[in-house]
Amino acid sequence: MRYPAFEKLEIIRLVEESTLPVRRTLEKIGIRHATFYRWYDLYQTGGPEALKDQRPKPDRVWNCIPVTATLEMALDASGLDKAKVFHRPDWYERSDQSATSSMR
């Protein structure tokens, strides 16, 4: 589970102010000690701003073929027209017939 920065800060303050040992406090609130110490190190080096979620969000994945390129390759290989591929009423008729025949 991901925690927002304000919750991480509240947990840090709660642990700092607790009279119990750190591990015991963390057990009671359900936070792993490794997670807490990672947050605590971030907090000590960069303050509350460092607790913000920094997970990377790439705009492109290096090994992903775009859907449009995949469609174009499929159309080129099949020799079909785009209109025929995206609108095939006979597919629906076939699927309806097979569904009714299997129900008999």
C-alpha positions in Angstrom: 0.0 0.0 0.0 1.3 3.5 -0.9 1.0 6.2 1.7 0.7 9.9 0.9 3.4 12.2 2.2 1.3 13.6 5.0 0.6 10.1 6.4 4.2 9.2 6.2 5.0 12.3 8.2 2.3 11.5 10.8 3.7 8.0 11.2 7.2 9.4 11.7 6.0 11.9 14.3 4.0 9.2 16.0 7.0 6.9 16.3 9.2 9.8 17.5 6.7 10.7 20.2 5.9 7.2 21.3 7.2 5.9 24.7 7.4 2.3 23.2 10.4 1.0 21.3 10.4 1.8 17.6 9.8 -1.7 16.5 6.9 -2.2 18.9 5.2 1.0 17.8 5.6 0.0 14.1 4.2 -3.4 14.8 1.1 -1.8 16.5 0.4 0.4 13.5 1.3 -2.2 10.9 4.3 -0.7 9.2 7.4 -2.7 8.4 10.5 -1.3 10.1 12.5 -1.3 6.8 9.8 0.9 5.2 9.8 3.2 8.2 13.5 3.6 8.2 13.5 4.3 4.4 10.9 7.1 5.0 12.9 8.4 8.1 16.1 8.6 6.1 14.3 10.5 3.3 12.8 12.8 5.9 16.1 13.5 7.7 17.9 14.3 4.4 15.2 16.2 2.5 12.5 17.2 5.0 8.8 16.6 4.4 9.1 17.3 0.7 11.3 14.2 0.3 8.4 12.0 1.5 6.4 12.7 -1.7 5.9 9.7 -4.0 8.7 9.7 -6.5 7.9 6.6 -8.5 8.9 7.0 -12.1 6.3 7.3 -14.8 7.9 6.8 -18.2 6.0 8.2 -21.2 7.2 5.3 -23.3 8.3 1.8 -22.7 11.4 0.9 -24.6 10.2 -2.6 -25.6 6.6 -2.0 -26.4 5.2 -2.0 -30.0 2.6 0.8 -30.3 -0.9 -0.6 -31.0 -1.2 1.4 -34.2 1.9 -0.2 -35.5 0.6 -3.6 -34.6 -2.6 -3.0 -36.4 -0.8 -1.7 -39.5 1.4 -4.8 -39.6 -1.6 -7.1 -39.2 -3.5 -5.3 -42.0 -0.5 -5.4 -44.3 0.0 -9.1 -43.6 -3.6 -10.1 -44.1 -4.2 -7.9 -47.2 -7.6 -6.9 -45.9 -9.0 -3.4 -46.0 -9.4 -1.4 -42.7 -13.2 -1.1 -43.2 -13.5 -4.9 -43.6 -11.4 -5.6 -40.5 -13.3 -3.2 -38.2 -16.8 -3.9 -39.5 -17.6 -7.5 -40.2 -21.3 -8.2 -39.6 -20.8 -11.8 -40.8 -18.7 -12.4 -37.7 -21.6 -11.6 -35.5 -23.9 -13.9 -37.4 -21.4 -16.8 -37.2 -21.0 -16.3 -33.4 -24.8 -16.2 -32.9 -25.3 -19.4 -34.9 -22.6 -21.2 -33.0 -24.0 -20.1 -29.7 -27.5 -21.3 -30.6 -26.3 -24.6 -32.1 -24.4 -25.4 -28.9 -27.5 -24.8 -26.8 -29.5 -27.5 -28.6 
